[in-house]
Amino acid sequence: MLLVTHSFKALEYAVGLSEKFACEIHLLHVVEILESIGLREVEEKLLQETKELLKRESEKFRGKYKIFANAIKRDSAEIGIIEFAEENNIDLICMATRGRKGLSHFFLGSNAEKVIKLSENPVIAFNPVI
């Protein structure tokens, strides 16, 4: 399983904000629901492995910060992020973006861009340098 490295840059950014504002951090990965019924086992395994990976990554900061690892299933990542933020009274959404341009942006779009457009919460989106 591969989670994009730049997403963990968002965690480092959120930790910096947490130092200044003494806030909780909720790591979230949205597993987009697959259409085939036969793939439900794969979804569940992916969900569990993702949550374990997020927990391991958050352990680096665990002693000093309140960090919660979450993995959920939704039809689309942007809707999952927005619903999670609403359900958990999240004040600020911090996201890393790939900074796609051209055809890849046209065909794949940007989850961060969609969240910015749809969310009522403030969103910080940045393209980290890896």
N, C-alpha and C positions, 0 to 999 in steps of 0.2 A: 504494500500500500504506500502511496506517495502523497504526502501533504506538501504543498508548495512551501519552500523554505521562507519565502518572503512573508507568509502569514505569521510566522513566529516573530518577524520584525515588528508586526503590529502589537504583539505581546510586550516586547521591550518598550515600545512607545507607551502602551497603556500602563506599564509599571512606572514609567517616569511620571505620568499624570497622577497615578495613585500616590506617589511620594508627596506630591504637592497638595493633593486634595483629600487624602486619606479615604479612598473609596475602594469598593470591592471590584474585582475583575471577574467577568464571566467569559471564559473561552467558549466559543461555539463553532461547531462544524455542522453544516446541514448536508445530510445525505439525501440526494434527490431520488425520489421514489421511482423505481423501475416499473415498466408497464407489465412485464411478464410475471404471472403468478409463480412460475417455477423459480424465479430469482429471489423470492422472499428470504430464503436462507442466506443468500449472498448479502442481501441488504442488512440482515440482522448481524451477521459476522462483521461486515464493514462498519456498522454502527458501534459495535463493541470494541473493535480494534482501534477505531478513531478515538473513542473516549479514553482508552488506555494510553494512546499516544499523547493526547492532550494533557492527561494527568502527569505523565512522565516529564513532559516539557515544562509544565507549571511547577514541578518540584524544585526547579532551580531557584524559584523565588518564594517558595512556600513559607519559610519561617517568618518573613517580614510582612507579607501581603496576604490578603484574603482573596484566593483565586479558586474559582469553581470551574471544572471542566464539564462541558455539556456537548452531547451529540444528539441530534434529532433528525427525524425523517419528515420531509415535506415535498410537495409537488415541485417547488422551485426554491432555490437558495435564497433569493431576495425576500420572498414571502415568509420563509422560515425565520430569517433574521429579524424581520419586522415584527412578526407575531411573538417571537421569543422576547424581544425588547419590551413589547407591550405587556405580556404576561408576567414579566419579572421586574417591572418598573425600572427599566434601564434608562439612565439619564443621558448617556452619550454612547454612540456606536463608533468604534474605531476599526477601520478596515484597511488592509493593504490592497493595492490594485496592481495589475500587471502593466498597465499603461499601453494596452493594445491600440494599434492604429491601423488604418486602411481596411483591407478586406477582412482580416481576422476580427477587428472590432465590429465591422458591419455584420458578419455572420454570427459571431459568438456573443457580441455585446459585452457589457461590463456589469457584474453583479453590484459593484460599489456604486456605479452610476444609477442603476435601478433602485438601490436602497435610498440613495440621496433623493431621488425624485419621489419615491413613494412614502418614505418615513416621515412621521410627524416629529420624531426625535432628531436632535442635531447629529450629524455624521461627520467624522474626520476620516478622510480617505487620502492615502499617500502612496507614492510609488517608491518603495525603499530601494536603496542601493545595496546590492548583495556583494 
